[in-house]
C-alpha cells in the first residue's frame, strides 16, 4: 500500500527557512508528477509547487523566488525548501504524487510563520 508522510513543518519567525520532506513507501506505477499544496485557515487549498516526471517545475505566484521543489528518486522523497518565509505562508502543507492509477496524498504538516 502506498503511503506519503510529510515532515519538517513547525514554527518559524518571518524571514526564516524550513525544509519540508514527503517520504513515500510502497510501489508506484507511472508517476506523472508531484506537488506541494497548502491550505490556510478559512481559505481554499492552493498549489504551491509542482514538479513533473521530467523535472520541470512550476510555482504559485506568491512563492516564486522563495520556494524550491525538488525530489530524490533514490529515496522516494519529495522536498520543499522554503526561504524568506512570511506570515501569509502559514498553513497545512500537503504533498501529492500523481500516477497513472490514482493520486496519492499525505496527511499534511503544519507550518506557522510568526511576524
DRENPA-3360 file (N, C-alpha, C; in nm, 2 decimals, always signed):
BEGIN
1 = XXXXXXXX = +0.08/-0.12/+0.00/+0.00/+0.00/+0.00/+0.09/+0.12/+0.00 ~ +0.05/+0.22/-0.08/+0.13/+0.34/-0.10/+0.10/+0.44/+0.02 ~ +0.20/+0.50/+0.07/+0.18/+0.60/+0.18/+0.27/+0.71/+0.17 ~ +0.22/+0.83/+0.19/+0.31/+0.95/+0.18/+0.31/+1.01/+0.32 ~ +0.42/+1.05/+0.37/+0.44/+1.11/+0.51/+0.52/+1.23/+0.50 ~ +0.46/+1.35/+0.53/+0.53/+1.47/+0.54/+0.60/+1.50/+0.67 ~ +0.70/+1.57/+0.67/+0.77/+1.61/+0.79/+0.85/+1.75/+0.76 ~ +0.89/+1.81/+0.87/+0.97/+1.93/+0.86/+0.90/+2.06/+0.89;
9 = XXXXXXXX = +0.77/+2.05/+0.91/+0.69/+2.17/+0.95/+0.73/+2.21/+1.09 ~ +0.67/+2.33/+1.12/+0.70/+2.38/+1.26/+0.67/+2.53/+1.26 ~ +0.72/+2.59/+1.37/+0.70/+2.74/+1.39/+0.83/+2.81/+1.36 ~ +0.83/+2.91/+1.28/+0.95/+2.98/+1.24/+0.91/+3.13/+1.23 ~ +1.01/+3.21/+1.26/+0.99/+3.36/+1.25/+0.99/+3.41/+1.11 ~ +0.92/+3.52/+1.08/+0.92/+3.58/+0.95/+1.07/+3.60/+0.90 ~ +1.09/+3.56/+0.78/+1.22/+3.57/+0.72/+1.30/+3.44/+0.73 ~ +1.25/+3.35/+0.81/+1.33/+3.22/+0.83/+1.30/+3.12/+0.72;
17 = XXXXXXXX = +1.36/+3.00/+0.74/+1.35/+2.90/+0.64/+1.31/+2.77/+0.70 ~ +1.24/+2.68/+0.62/+1.21/+2.55/+0.66/+1.23/+2.46/+0.54 ~ +1.25/+2.33/+0.56/+1.26/+2.23/+0.45/+1.16/+2.12/+0.48 ~ +1.06/+2.11/+0.40/+0.96/+2.00/+0.41/+1.01/+1.88/+0.33 ~ +0.97/+1.76/+0.39/+1.00/+1.64/+0.32/+0.87/+1.56/+0.30 ~ +0.86/+1.48/+0.20/+0.75/+1.39/+0.17/+0.80/+1.26/+0.13 ~ +0.80/+1.16/+0.23/+0.86/+1.03/+0.20/+0.75/+0.94/+0.16 ~ +0.78/+0.86/+0.05/+0.68/+0.77/+0.00/+0.73/+0.62/+0.03;
25 = XXXXXXXX = +0.63/+0.54/+0.06/+0.66/+0.40/+0.08/+0.56/+0.32/-0.01 ~ +0.60/+0.21/-0.05/+0.52/+0.13/-0.15/+0.57/+0.14/-0.29 ~ +0.50/+0.09/-0.38/+0.54/+0.09/-0.52/+0.45/+0.17/-0.60 ~ +0.50/+0.25/-0.69/+0.43/+0.34/-0.78/+0.44/+0.29/-0.93 ~ +0.33/+0.32/-1.00/+0.33/+0.29/-1.14/+0.31/+0.41/-1.22 ~ +0.41/+0.44/-1.31/+0.39/+0.56/-1.40/+0.36/+0.69/-1.32 ~ +0.46/+0.74/-1.25/+0.44/+0.87/-1.18/+0.45/+0.98/-1.29 ~ +0.35/+1.07/-1.29/+0.34/+1.18/-1.38/+0.41/+1.30/-1.32;
33 = XXXXXXXX = +0.39/+1.32/-1.19/+0.44/+1.44/-1.13/+0.41/+1.44/-0.98 ~ +0.47/+1.54/-0.91/+0.45/+1.55/-0.77/+0.42/+1.70/-0.74 ~ +0.36/+1.72/-0.62/+0.33/+1.86/-0.59/+0.32/+1.89/-0.44 ~ +0.33/+2.01/-0.41/+0.30/+2.06/-0.27/+0.18/+2.15/-0.28 ~ +0.09/+2.14/-0.19/-0.02/+2.22/-0.18/-0.02/+2.28/-0.03 ~ -0.10/+2.39/-0.01/-0.12/+2.43/+0.12/-0.26/+2.49/+0.14 ~ -0.30/+2.49/+0.26/-0.43/+2.54/+0.30/-0.42/+2.62/+0.43 ~ -0.46/+2.74/+0.42/-0.46/+2.83/+0.53/-0.60/+2.83/+0.59;
41 = XXXXXXXX = -0.61/+2.86/+0.72/-0.74/+2.86/+0.79/-0.84/+2.95/+0.71 ~ -0.96/+2.89/+0.68/-1.06/+2.97/+0.61/-1.04/+3.00/+0.47 ~ -0.93/+2.94/+0.41/-0.90/+2.96/+0.27/-0.90/+2.83/+0.19 ~ -0.91/+2.84/+0.06/-0.91/+2.72/-0.02/-0.77/+2.67/-0.03 ~ -0.76/+2.54/-0.06/-0.63/+2.48/-0.09/-0.57/+2.54/-0.21 ~ -0.44/+2.57/-0.21/-0.37/+2.63/-0.33/-0.25/+2.55/-0.36 ~ -0.21/+2.55/-0.49/-0.09/+2.48/-0.54/+0.03/+2.57/-0.50 ~ +0.13/+2.51/-0.44/+0.25/+2.58/-0.40/+0.35/+2.56/-0.51;
49 = XXXXXXXX = +0.38/+2.43/-0.54/+0.48/+2.40/-0.64/+0.45/+2.26/-0.70 ~ +0.50/+2.24/-0.82/+0.48/+2.12/-0.89/+0.60/+2.08/-0.97 ~ +0.63/+1.95/-0.97/+0.75/+1.90/-1.05/+0.70/+1.78/-1.13 ~ +0.74/+1.79/-1.26/+0.70/+1.68/-1.35/+0.79/+1.56/-1.34 ~ +0.76/+1.46/-1.40/+0.84/+1.34/-1.41/+0.98/+1.37/-1.47 ~ +0.97/+1.47/-1.56/+1.09/+1.51/-1.63/+1.17/+1.61/-1.56 ~ +1.12/+1.66/-1.45/+1.20/+1.76/-1.37/+1.16/+1.90/-1.39 ~ +1.06/+1.93/-1.47/+1.02/+2.06/-1.49/+0.94/+2.11/-1.37;
57 = XXXXXXXX = +0.95/+2.24/-1.33/+0.89/+2.29/-1.21/+0.80/+2.41/-1.24 ~ +0.70/+2.42/-1.17/+0.61/+2.54/-1.17/+0.58/+2.58/-1.02 ~ +0.56/+2.71/-1.00/+0.54/+2.76/-0.87/+0.42/+2.85/-0.87 ~ +0.35/+2.86/-0.75/+0.25/+2.96/-0.73/+0.31/+3.10/-0.73 ~ +0.24/+3.20/-0.77/+0.29/+3.33/-0.79/+0.35/+3.38/-0.65 ~ +0.28/+3.35/-0.54/+0.32/+3.40/-0.41/+0.44/+3.34/-0.36 ~ +0.50/+3.23/-0.42/+0.62/+3.17/-0.36/+0.73/+3.17/-0.46 ~ +0.71/+3.22/-0.58/+0.82/+3.23/-0.68/+0.94/+3.30/-0.62;
65 = XXXXXXXX = +1.06/+3.24/-0.64/+1.18/+3.31/-0.60/+1.21/+3.28/-0.45 ~ +1.12/+3.22/-0.38/+1.14/+3.19/-0.24/+1.14/+3.04/-0.21 ~ +1.06/+2.97/-0.28/+1.05/+2.82/-0.25/+1.11/+2.75/-0.37 ~ +1.16/+2.63/-0.34/+1.22/+2.54/-0.44/+1.17/+2.40/-0.41 ~ +1.11/+2.34/-0.52/+1.07/+2.20/-0.51/+1.18/+2.11/-0.57 ~ +1.20/+1.99/-0.51/+1.30/+1.90/-0.56/+1.26/+1.76/-0.52 ~ +1.33/+1.66/-0.58/+1.30/+1.52/-0.54/+1.43/+1.44/-0.54 ~ +1.43/+1.33/-0.47/+1.53/+1.24/-0.47/+1.47/+1.10/-0.50;
73 = XXXXXXXX = +1.48/+1.06/-0.63/+1.42/+0.94/-0.67/+1.47/+0.82/-0.60 ~ +1.60/+0.82/-0.57/+1.66/+0.70/-0.50/+1.60/+0.68/-0.36 ~ +1.56/+0.79/-0.30/+1.50/+0.79/-0.16/+1.35/+0.80/-0.17 ~ +1.29/+0.81/-0.29/+1.14/+0.82/-0.30/+1.09/+0.94/-0.21 ~ +1.16/+1.05/-0.22/+1.13/+1.16/-0.13/+1.12/+1.29/-0.21 ~ +1.02/+1.37/-0.18/+0.99/+1.50/-0.24/+1.03/+1.60/-0.13 ~ +1.08/+1.72/-0.18/+1.12/+1.82/-0.08/+1.06/+1.96/-0.12 ~ +1.05/+2.04/-0.02/+1.02/+2.18/-0.05/+1.10/+2.27/+0.04;
81 = XXXXXXXX = +1.20/+2.34/-0.02/+1.28/+2.43/+0.05/+1.21/+2.57/+0.05 ~ +1.18/+2.62/+0.17/+1.11/+2.74/+0.18/+1.20/+2.85/+0.25 ~ +1.23/+2.95/+0.18/+1.31/+3.06/+0.23/+1.23/+3.19/+0.24 ~ +1.28/+3.28/+0.32/+1.22/+3.42/+0.33/+1.07/+3.40/+0.36 ~ +1.04/+3.32/+0.46/+0.90/+3.29/+0.49/+0.83/+3.41/+0.55 ~ +0.70/+3.42/+0.51/+0.62/+3.53/+0.55/+0.50/+3.48/+0.64 ~ +0.44/+3.56/+0.72/+0.32/+3.51/+0.79/+0.21/+3.45/+0.70 ~ +0.20/+3.51/+0.58/+0.09/+3.46/+0.49/+0.13/+3.32/+0.43;
89 = XXXXXXXX = +0.24/+3.27/+0.46/+0.28/+3.13/+0.42/+0.23/+3.03/+0.52 ~ +0.17/+3.07/+0.63/+0.12/+2.98/+0.73/+0.01/+2.90/+0.68 ~ +0.01/+2.77/+0.71/-0.09/+2.68/+0.67/-0.05/+2.53/+0.68 ~ -0.14/+2.44/+0.64/-0.10/+2.30/+0.64/-0.06/+2.26/+0.50 ~ +0.06/+2.21/+0.49/+0.13/+2.18/+0.36/+0.12/+2.03/+0.34 ~ +0.06/+1.99/+0.22/+0.04/+1.85/+0.19/+0.11/+1.82/+0.06 ~ +0.17/+1.70/+0.05/+0.23/+1.66/-0.08/+0.13/+1.56/-0.15 ~ +0.15/+1.56/-0.28/+0.07/+1.47/-0.36/+0.15/+1.41/-0.47;
97 = XXXXXXXX = +0.13/+1.28/-0.50/+0.20/+1.22/-0.61/+0.09/+1.17/-0.71 ~ +0.11/+1.21/-0.84/+0.01/+1.18/-0.94/+0.06/+1.06/-1.02 ~ -0.01/+0.95/-1.03/+0.03/+0.84/-1.10/-0.08/+0.80/-1.20 ~ -0.05/+0.70/-1.28/-0.14/+0.65/-1.38/-0.26/+0.59/-1.32 ~ -0.25/+0.53/-1.20/-0.36/+0.46/-1.14/-0.44/+0.55/-1.05 ~ -0.38/+0.64/-0.97/-0.45/+0.73/-0.89/-0.36/+0.84/-0.83 ~ -0.41/+0.93/-0.76/-0.34/+1.04/-0.70/-0.33/+1.00/-0.55 ~ -0.21/+1.02/-0.50/-0.18/+0.99/-0.35/-0.16/+1.12/-0.28;
105 = XXXXXXXX = -0.21/+1.13/-0.16/-0.19/+1.25/-0.07/-0.14/+1.21/+0.06 ~ -0.06/+1.30/+0.12/-0.02/+1.29/+0.26/-0.11/+1.35/+0.35 ~ -0.09/+1.34/+0.48/-0.19/+1.40/+0.57/-0.16/+1.54/+0.61 ~ -0.04/+1.59/+0.57/-0.01/+1.73/+0.59/+0.08/+1.76/+0.71 ~ +0.15/+1.87/+0.70/+0.24/+1.92/+0.81/+0.21/+2.06/+0.83 ~ +0.20/+2.11/+0.95/+0.17/+2.25/+0.98/+0.29/+2.33/+0.98 ~ +0.28/+2.44/+0.91/+0.38/+2.55/+0.90/+0.32/+2.68/+0.96 ~ +0.38/+2.73/+1.06/+0.34/+2.86/+1.12/+0.45/+2.96/+1.11;
113 = XXX = +0.43/+3.07/+1.05/+0.52/+3.18/+1.04/+0.48/+3.30/+1.13 ~ +0.56/+3.33/+1.23/+0.52/+3.44/+1.32/+0.58/+3.57/+1.27 ~ +0.51/+3.68/+1.29/+0.56/+3.81/+1.25/+0.65/+3.87/+1.35;
% end
